[in-house]
Amino acid sequence: MIASSHKVRIFAASDPVDFRKGHEGLAALVQSHLRQKPFDGSVYVFRSKRAERLKMIYWDGSVLVMTYKRLEANSFT
């Protein structure tokens, strides 16, 4: 569970990432491309190439947590 407060910063990568990356790979992207510290309590959001999946990582104070979400297409036909 993400404990949110008004002080949580959320960063979203604009370019798609390789979704084979795990915790360490995404943390390395946070440092190298976003120029942020992955262990600062912020939430970092990454998208897949087709933008149908999201991964988020955040530091909860003891471990780096990664969540994964598969987005469903809405059918309005």
N, C-alpha and C positions, 0 to 999 in steps of 0.2 A: 504494500500500500504506500502510495506517495503521500507523505504528510505535507500538505501545502500551507503556505502562509503568504502574506502579501509581499514578502521579500524574496521569493523564489524567482530566479531569472531563468528564462527559457530561450535556448538558442536553437535555430533550425538551419541545417545545412541546405543550401539552395541546389547544390549538385547532387545527383544520385550517387549512392555508394554501393560497393560490392557487398551483397547481403550474406556472403559466406563469412564475413568478419564477425568476430565475437567481441567480448568485453575489451580485451587488450587492443585489438585492431581498431575498434571505434574510439577508444581512449587515445590512441596514437593519432587518429585523425583530428580529434578535438585539439590536441597540442599542435600538430603541424599545420593544419588548414584553417582552423577557427582561431588559433592563437589564444586559447583559453586553457585553464587548468581543469582537468576532468574530475578532480577531487574537491572542488570548491562548493558543492551542494547545488549547483545549477543543473537543469535538465537539458540534455542535448538530444535533438530529434534528427533522425536520418530517414531518407526515403529510398525506395528501390527505383530501378530504372524506369519501370512503367507506372510508378507512383501508386501501386496497389497494396504496398506493404510499408509499414513504418517500424523503426526500432528507436527506442529511447534508452539512454543510459543516464544514471545519476548516482551520486555518492550519498548513501544514507547515514554516514558517520562511522560505519564499520566495514561495509562491503560495497563494491560497485554493482549496482542492480541494472539489469537489462530487461526491458519489456518489448514485446513484439506484437504488432497488430496487423491483421490482414483486413483490408478495407473491402467491403462488399459493394458491388456496382448496383446502383438504384435503377430499377426498370420502370420507366414512366410511359410505356407503350400501351 
